[in-house]
C-alpha cells in the first residue's frame, strides 16, 4: 500500500507554474497561486511562474524553454484543458512530449469523479516527460489544481513515497539522450 518512508530524506524539486489564460494576470490567478502555495508548503521550490495566452505555439515554446533549463525539474500548467476551441494546452503539451504518462489523466478523472461526478469527462488533464522534465496540464479551476496536487502530484514528488515515485527515476528520464 502507498506510504511515506520516514527513514528517507525529503528531496525538493524545482517546479515551474504556467497559467494559460487570455484574461488573467498574476493578481487574479487563483489556480496558479493555489499550485504555488501547495508546492511551497510541500517543501519544493518555485523555479519560475508565467501567464500566457491560449495559443498552442506560445504554450509549446514556453514548455520547450523550461524543458531546456537545467534548473527546472517539473512544469505544471493550469488552464486550457477543456473542450472549447480556445482550449489548446493539451495539444501544446503533446507537441513536446517524448512520452505521455497516460495513467495521470485516468487517475485525475477518478479523483474528479469523487468531487464533481460525471462532469469530470470534460477535463483533459494530461502528463508527460520531455528532455528529462515532467510536464503536467491541469484544468484552470483552483479545485482541480488542489485535487491534482493533493491526490497525485504531492505524493509522486515526495522521494519518500512508496512503493515508487517520480523523483527516484528523475536521473534516468533523459538517459536516452546520453546514449551514443
N, C-alpha and C positions, 0 to 999 in steps of 0.2 A: 504494500500500500504506500501511497505518497506520504512523505515525511521530510522533516528538516533534520539533518545530521549535525547536531550542535558541536561535535568534535572537530568539524571542519571550519576553516576561516572563511568569512564572507569576502567575496571579491567584487568590488564595484565595477560596473561597466559604464561606458560613456555613450549617452543616448542623445540623439538629435530629434527634435519635435517639429513636425511640419504641419501647419494648418492649411488646408485647401479651402479657400473661400473667396467669392467675388465681393463680399460685403464686409467682412470682419476686419478689425485691426487688433493690436495687442490688448488694448483696454477692454474689448468686447469678446475676446477669445476665451470663452468659458471652457471649451473642450480641451484646447491646448493647455490652459492653466491647470485643469484637472489632472492631465497627464504629468505636467511639470511637478505639481505638488506631490503626487503619488511616487513618482520616480525619485525625487529627493528624499521623501520620507522613508523610502526603502533603502536608502544609502548609496544610490547611484548618482552619477554626475550628469548634468545637462551640458552636452558638448556644444549645442547650437540650437537656435529656435528661429523659425521663419514662418511668415504667412505669404502664400502666393495664390494667384487666381486659378480657377478651374480650367487650366489649359494643359492638355496632355503633354505637349512638348516641354513646357516650362517645368512641370512636375517631374518628368523623367530626367531633364537636365539637372534639377536640384538633387535628385536622388543620386545621379552619377557623380556629382561634385562631392557629396558626402561619402559615397562608396570609395572614392579615391583618397579620402582624407584618413590617414592612419590614426588620427585622434578620435575617430568615431567608430564605435562597435555596432551600434543599432540605430535604425531610423524608424520612428513611429509617426505615421501621418494620421490625421483625423479630418474627415470630410470627403465628399465626392465619391462615396461608395454605393450610392443609391441607384435608382433606375432611370432618372431623368436624363435628358440629352446633355446637360452640363456635368453630369457625374462621370468623370473620366479618370479618377485616381487609380482604380483597379487596373485599367488598361495601361496607364503610365507605369505602374509597378511591374506589371507583366512584361513591359517593354525592356526592363532592365534585369529581371530575374535570370539567374543561371539555373536555379532550382526553386520550385514552388513548394511551400510547406502546406500541402493540401489539407492536412488534418486541422490546421489552425482555423480555417473557415468553418469546418464541421463542428469543432469544439465550441467556437464562438456562437454558432447557431444554437447549439444545445443550451448553452448558458442563457442566451437571449430568450429562448422559448420559455424558460422558467420565469422570466420577468415580463415579457410582452406578448407571449403566446405566438400565434401564427403570423403576427406582424414581423417576426424575425426573418421571414422569407424575403423581405425587401432589402436586406443588407447583403452586401457582397464583400464582407471583410476578407482579407487575404494576407498571406505571409509568404516570404521567400528569402532567398540568400543570393547575394551577388558580390564578387570581389572580397569575400570574407566578412561581409557586413550583413546583419539580419535586417530585413525590411518588413514592416507591418503596416497595413492600411486599415484603419478603423473608421466606423461611422462618425458623423460630425456631432453627435449629441454627448453631453457630459456623462449621461447614464451609460451609454455604450462604451465610452472610454474607461469608466470605472469598472464595468463588467469585464472588459478585456484585460485590464491591468490586474485587478484583484483576483480574477478567476483563472487567468492563464499566465500572463507575462511576468507578474511579480514572482511567481514560483519558478518559472523557467529561467529567469535571470538571477536566480539565487543559486550559487555554486553548491550550496549545502543541500539543495533539494534532491531527494532520492525517490525513485531509483535512477533518474537521469535528469539532465537539464541542458539548456542551450550553452551555458558558459563553459562547461567542461569540454565541449567539442569545438569551441571557437578557434583554437590554434590550428585545427585541421580543415576549416571551412575553405581555405584557399590553397590547399595542398596541390590541387591540380594545376594551379598557376605556377607553382615552383618546380614541378617535374619537367625535366628536359631530357 
